[in-house]
């Protein structure tokens, strides 16, 4: 599992140059690195205040991943945790 923080940059329509970005957001990526079996993801959450469960109709759970398959998701901007959990 990989969790990273990123922002979406915007472009100035007149000049095409990059301008300020969105508020920082968390992105979660799970990859099945097993050589022998599928894995199933049943729940994914960010353990902050409040605790945020990643539920997205476009990327429903549970999800079964075959070898080398990935599943990615992110909380909606309004549900991002207010505090930042420690990196682990």
Number of C-alpha atoms within 10 A of each C-alpha: 11 9 16 12 10 13 13 10 11 13 12 10 9 6 7 9 9 11 11 11 12 12 11 13 18 18 15 18 13 17 16 18 16 12 9 8 11 14 16 13 13 10 11 16 13 19 14 14 12 12 14 16 15 20 16 12 7 7 13 13 16 11 14 14 19 17 14 12 13 15 17 13 18 23 19 13 12 8 14 22 18 11 11 12 11 7 6 4
